[in-house]
Amino acid sequence: MNAAALYGWLAHGVVIAALVSLLPLGAARRPLAWAALPLALVTGGAALLHGFAGPPSLTLLALAGWRLAGRAPSPLGRRPAWVVIGLAAVFYPLALGLGPFDPYAVGYRPWPLLAAGLPLTALLWWRRRDDWLLILGAGLAAYAGGLFGNLWDALIDPLLVLAALAVIGQRRLRGRPADGEPAAG
């Protein structure tokens, strides 16, 4: 098993455990979430998810680890979730060939992407979002270390987009308005 496959298998175990930590299990939630990690690895749940979705981005792994560690609040709040959804709404159709430009190809030689990310990094630093700076740095380190062949794969994946959609959907189900919507009266 190579490093990328091992990463995908272990990371999906963490993602599954983080999903279990979201279940309404009362006081047993954290111990059951931690028990789900080795169970997902041994029973094949992590391998199945890895085969279905491919390796998760470092961003998703970091958010799942954040959740599993019991840290609150999650860095994937309302605004970052909208950013992920907006990025995916532009990125995935273009990457699938629905436009004249393929942004995924830029991830193989990412110097322009890294240069474009400098203002984002400065904004995160200015707003003191150390959590997102750490996640971004981990993704860049994973790419530089050869774990990912494309920088985009280290930063975003479809399961992360689903998590962002879940964050926005959860806010709507709880009766909180999403960005720009008036509160229900």
N, C-alpha and C positions, 0 to 999 in steps of 0.2 A: 504494500500500500504506500503510495507516494504521499508527500507532505500535503498537497492540495486535497487529496481524497480524505486523508486523516483529519485535516482541518474541517472539511465539510461535514463529516460524520460527527465529530465532537461538537461542532458549532450547532448543528441541528439538535443534538441532545440538549444543549443549553436552551435553545429556542423552545423546544417542547416543554422543558421544565418551567420556563418563564410563562408559557401559556397555562400550565397547570396552576401557577401562582395567581392567575387572574380569576380562577374559579371561586365561587362563593362557598368556601369550605370552613369558614370560621377560623378558630384557633389552629386547626390542623392544616391550614393552607400552606404555610412555609415548610413544615416538615414533609408534607406530601409532595410539594414542588421539588424539594431536594431529593426525595426518593424517586421521583419521576426521571431524574437525569440518568442514573445508571440503568434504570428500567428501559428507558428509550434506547439506550446504547445496546443493551443485551438482547432485547426482544426484536430489534430490527426497525423500530419506529423511526429512529434517526436516519438509518440507511434508506428507508423508504422515502422519507421527506427529502433526503439528499438526492436520491435518484429522480424524484419528481421535479424538484425546484432547482437543483444544482446547488453549488456552495453559496451560503448566505454572505451578504456583504459584511464587512467589518462593522459597519454602522449598525446593522441589525443585531449582530452578535453583541456589540457593546450595549445596545439598548436592552437586549434580553438579559445580559449579565447584570445590568443596573437593576432590572426588575427582580431578578433572582436574589440579588444581594439585599433586597428590601430597602433600597435607597428611594427616597421620595423627595420631591416630585420627579417624575420621569423627564429627561431632556426632550422627549417627543411630546411637547405640549401642542396647543392649538396652532400657533404660528408656524413652528417647524413642520407640523403635519401638513399645513397648507403649502409650504414651500416644497416638500417632498411630492405632494400630489401635483402641484403646478409643474415641477420639473419633469415628472413622469408623463404628464399630459403632452408635453412638448417633445421630450426625449424619445419615448417608445414609438410613437408613430413615425418620426423621422428615421429612427434606427431600423424600422421595418420597411423603409423605402418609400414612404408616402411624402416625399419632398426631395428637393435637389441636393440636400446635404445630409450626410450620415454622421451624427455626433459620436456614435460608438467608435468609429474608426479613429477619431482623435485620441481616444483612450490608449491606443497602442503606442503612440508617440506623444506623450501628454504635456510637452513643454508649453504649448499654447493654453491648455487646460489649467496647468499649474499657475501660469501667469494670470489667467482670468480669475483664479481662486485667491490671489493675494488680496484684493479688496474685501472679499468675504472673510478672510482670516483677520484682516484689520478691523472689520466691523464686529466680529465675534470677540476679539480682544478688547475693543473699545466698550462693548456692552458687558464685558466681564463674564462671558459665557464659556468658562473654563471647561464645562462638561462637553460642549460641542467642539472646542479646540482639541481636547483630548481624543475624542472620537475621530475627528478629521486627521489628527496626527497618527493615530493607530492605523487608519486606512491607508495613509500615505506610506507608512512604514511597512505594512503588509505588501503593498504593491512593490515598493523598492526592494523588499526582501525576496521577491519572486513568487510569493504565494498566489498572486493574481497576475494573469497575463495582460489585463486591461484595467486601467485605473478606474473606469466606471464600475467594473465588477466589485471593486473594493469599497465603493461609496454607496451604491444603490442597487437594489434588486426588487423583483416583484413582491416578495413577502414583506419588505419594508413598506412598499406602497400600500399593501393591504393593511398593515399595522397603522399607517397614517390615516387611511380611510376609516379604520375602526375607532381611532381617537376622535375624529370628527363626528362619526355616527354616534358614539357614546355620548358626546356632549349634546347632541340633538335629542337623544332618547331621554336624557336627564332633564330636558326642558330648558337647557341653556342655549341661547342663540349662537349660531356660528357667526363668523366674521361678516359684518355688514347687514345682518338681518335684525329686524326689530323683535323684541321679546314678545311672545304670545300673550295676549291680554285677555 
